[in-house]
Amino acid sequence: MNGVPQPFVLSQILDSGGEEEKEATRLLSEEMEVPEGNGVVGADGKVHSDYHLDVEMPDTAHQISHDSWFQVGFVLTTGINSAYVLGYSGTIMVPLGWVGGVVGLILATMISLYANSLVAKLHEFGGKRHIRYRDLAGFIYGKNAYALTWGLQYVNLFMINVGFIILAGSALKAVYVLFRDDNDMKLPYFIALAGLACGVFAICIPHLSALRIWLAFSTLFSLVYIVVGFSLALKDGINAPPRDYSIPGTKVGKIFTIIGAAANLVFAFNTGMLPEIQATVRPPVVQNMMKALYFQFTVGVLPMYAVTFMGYWAYGSETSAYLLNNVKGPIWVKTFANISAFLQTVIALHIFASPMYEYLDTRFGIKGSALAVHNLSFRILVRGGYLAITSLVSALLPFLGDFMSLTGAVSTFPLTFILANHMYLIAKKNRLSFLQKKWHWLNVILFSAMSAAAAVAAVRLIVVHSTTYDVFADL
């Protein structure tokens, strides 16, 4: 057939030929992570797994394999040092106290690096790049897992984006309150303005790799509100009387808030979209992604640690869910910090909304110039509609800490810890020792129990706050 070598099934090789050929093929199969007897050798000489090929693996309308590991590291660091860090003093340290908070953050850092590295190492499992989390799960488990993982990921990213818009609205309201105290403008109004700004940005930036210079701006904005929050909290703490660091609440209430704070720990370090981010990195994709992860969990976590611990030290159990509401200082400095928090949130939201944008762009064949009338009108309609719905939910239930807990419980735990360990266990089962298999099973069971407990605690908190505040509450 025109001299082109035709693909053939790997098991056919294993059933014929000499012992040397069989052994060479078996080793090739292992190197490419292909279950023995379940692969196809193509014309390119590579082994391609037919393991669960009933799951559709579509192409993407977005750019992949383009970015350096350093740029990807900044994408990850943008997520970890988003304006959410201004809430960790109140949502993690206050419920856990000094010992629980410090130990919890350090453990969460180590465990999160480990879990993310498991997912990163599976990016080319079976000789195929898995550019979406659901593609990887579907390749390993089948169609049902593909749909379930997509559902979990959608919930995870949607709730993260709800939190981002609440944060952006809170930052705008904080600026307003600095100059006027008439209370004419309520939080829902600022949430609507924040949603509009996020919509405009989403329309202008077609895909994740196009952020480029915006990542530098994001880093600058992050440094502004982290340095301002740290410095003003330090000044307030030095001049303040002794603080109360006891864990507030009743005995039963403390149990639920501690469990919810454990979910916040998970939320702080994980994106739930690692394969989508890894899809943008240049080959070798596993090695480069590991460099980006090491950057995220070393250099990237230091600013978050600094502002979280300083905020709790300065204000104790009185620390709010938005640190810039606690600090005292010149109005222009606080204004600058709040505007920086607002602008960084707009950029960070775009990162976490990108899997939904990629799905919709690919589904409807949006390719070519980003300025083409058809493509531009599609982004205005679809991305604008998505962010309008997100903004509406944000305004309805603006309980930021509760959304962080619920997101960590129902989606971040399963995606980052439960699925990561189980997928790695299935994919590497022939290479893992008995103790390694038991270790991964222990992680699956432990994080499943923590996920269930955290979900109950988060729902309880939302119910309690829903009875305290009306919808469209002005918090």
Protein Blocks (a to p, Z undefined) as FASTA:
>chain_A
ZZiacdddfklmmmgccfklmmmmmmmmmmnopaehiaccdfkopacdfehklbccdddf
bdehkbcfklmmmmmmmmmmmmklmmmmmmmmmmnommlmmmmmmmmmmmmmmmmmmmmm
mmmgghiacfbfklmmmmmnomklmmmmmmmmmmmmmmmmmmmmmmmmmmmmmmmmmmoc
nlmacfklmmmmmmmmmmmmmmmmmbfklnmmmmmmmmmmmmmmmmmmmmmmmmmmmmpc
cddfbdeddfklmmmmmmmmmmmmmmmmpgolmmmmmmmpccdfklmmmmmmmmmmmmmm
mmmmmmmmmmmmmnmmmlcfblklmpgcdfklmmmmmmmmmmmmmmmmmmmmmmmmmmmm
mmnopgcjfkbmklmmmmmmmmmmmmmmmmmmmmmmmcfklmmmmmmmmmmmmmmmmmmm
mmmmmmmmmmpcfklmmmmmmmmmmmmmmmmmmmmmmmmmmmmmmmmpcghiaZZ
